């Protein structure tokens, strides 16, 4: 069975555990119907069962990720708009490069994170795939060649990944039924 997690409205993760340890647990649901036919949009055909995150990735979870891997923020995983509490995520950064730390407004801990790019989401998946370690865990694992549209690929055996259009479409059909 394959598992995936993205930062879209249909994918989510549930934070369990301490922010300090950066340990998060992903609450998953199984999607079955391998070999189903596509609908009239030509999307929705998937030849395997898989699991998807039950909830959206929260600001608290993304803050844990940032604290684990972005003390220097080499890959620009933090967007200053995240600090906004009107349309952002209530995630603030303090310190200087090499010692950045991140905190989240308590009212936003369980709200969906905003201002996360596709490449940030791929790095988040790699971090999850690699056991939620430190800075060296974002560049390979579920994905390789992050940032290169021509060679970017999801790896066989990826434990967490961003859903394909077909995988997302099945969820949308099930949710609207």
Secondary structure, DSSP 8 states (H G I E B T S, - for coil): -EEE--SSTT---B--S-TTTT--B--EEEE--TT----TTS----SS-EEEESS--BHHHHHHHHHHH-SS-TT----GGGG-SSSS--EEEES-TTS-EEEE-GGGTTSB--S--HHHHHHHHHHHHTTS-SGGGSSSSSEESTT-TTT-EE-TT-SS----HHHHHHHHHHHH-
